[in-house]
Amino acid sequence: MSVLRWDKPGKVTAGRAPPGVYIPDMPDARSFRARKVGGRDPRIEIRVTVGSQVLIMVRPETVRISMNGPAELDTQNWMRLIQAVWEAKDILWEDQKA
């Protein structure tokens, strides 16, 4: 069973925040939202909120994680995060084969 969600979240206004600010869809804040980015730097970007907003950029050979504060993960969410990264890596590796 996949933990990645590929549906695009609806538009949400950020009030007085600058354009492009990420605002999580609160009912699904703990879901792992994924977006595939192609081109010269193929990667999958995964976003999740776990105490802070976390962005995981998965490339075929590396994983980069950035967040806007401390994140707290219980064992179940930690295992889901690992599964999300491996699912993204599998997709990228399959794309490289094609």
N, C-alpha and C positions, 0 to 999 in steps of 0.2 A: 504494500500500500504506500503510495507516494505521500510525502509530507509537504511537497512544494505545491503552491497554488499559483496558477498561471493567469487567472483572470485579472483584468485591469481594474484597479479600484476606481470608484466614482470620484467625480470632482468634489473637492472640499475646499472651502475658502479658509484662509489662514488669518483672517482679520487684517491686522496691520503689518503682518509679516511680509518680507520681500518675496517676489515671485520665485517659484521653484522650491519652496520650503516643503519638506516631506511631512505630511500629517497622517498618522496611521488611522486606518478604519477601526475605530474603537471596539466594535463587537468582535472583530477578528484580529485584535492586536497581537495575539500570540501565534497567529498563523505565519507560515514562512512564505511570503510573497516573492515570486521569482520573475525575472525578466531576462530574456536572452538578448545579448548585444553582439552583433556580428562585426564585419569589417576587418580592419588590420589588427585589431586587438580583441579577438573573440573571448567572451566571458559570459558568465551568468551572474546577475546581481540578485542577492537574496536580502530581503528586509524583514525584520521582526522586532517587536517591542517586548523587552524583558527587563523592566526597570528603567531602561533607557532605549533609545532607538539604535538598532544595530544594523549596519550594512556589511554584508559579506560578499566580497567580489571573488568569484571562483574562476580561475583560469586553468588551462590543462595541467600546468606544472606548479602553480602556486595558489595560495588562498590568502586574501587580505581582509582583515576585520577592522572596522572602525565603528566607534560609538560616541554618543554625546554625554557619557557619564558612566558610572558603574552599572554593570548588569548583574543580575542575580538569577541563576539558573538552578532549578532543582534537577535531580537525576533524570527524570523523565524528559524534561525540556533539553537537557544537555545531550541526551541520546538522540532526540529529534533533530537537534542542530547538526550533529555528526551525520545522521542519515541524510539530511538536506544537502550537506556539502558533497557527500558521495554520490547522491542522485545527480547533482549538477555536474560533477566530474565525469560520470558515466555518459551523460548527454554530450559533453564536449569531446570526450574520447571517441564516441560513435561518429560525431560530425567530422573528426579528423580522418577517420577511416574512409569516409565517403568521398 
